Each structure stands twice: as structure tokens, then as C-alpha cells.
Amino acid sequence: MLCDNCRKKYKLTNNHSNEYHIIINFTLNTTSNITVIGNLLDVTTYDYVDQEEHDAKLACSGTLLSEYHVNIDTGEIEKIQ
């Protein structure tokens, strides 16, 4: 699951709270945005918008599909939307 993989990568790479990451899945036609909020990773997934990988203004502008909070310490996942 994307949420669990995000937590593992965050812990391995010692990311900082001021970073965000965008992952585009061309197979599922989705774009996910990962940001840090305190001790949580906010993982939000949107419908992919054509050519958004080439234009930062388009990134994550599709229809909201889901949002999860992942506790960095415990791995607990809470569905927000």
C-alpha cells in the first residue's frame, strides 16, 4: 500500500518536514502528494491530469480521490477522505 511504503521511505531517507513529494502512477492514472504534518505523513491522491508532470501549476489539480494520515512513529493509518 502506498501509505505504508511512504512511511518506510520517510524513515529510511530522514526526510525533512518542509519537503513534499509527488508520485504519478500512470497505470492507475493517479497522482499522490505526500507531505509532513507534525508526526504524520499526509498522503493525498488525485485523478491524474494530462501533462501535469510537466507543469507544476497542474500538479495535484485533479479530482480528490482519497486522503490518509500515516503516523510516522507507529505506522497507524487513518483514512481522512
Buried (B, 14 or more C-beta within 10 A) or exposed (E): EBBEEBBEEBEEEEBEEEEEBBBBEEEEEBBBBBBBEEEBBBBBBBEBBEEBBEEEEBBBEBEEBBBBBBBBEEEEBEEEE
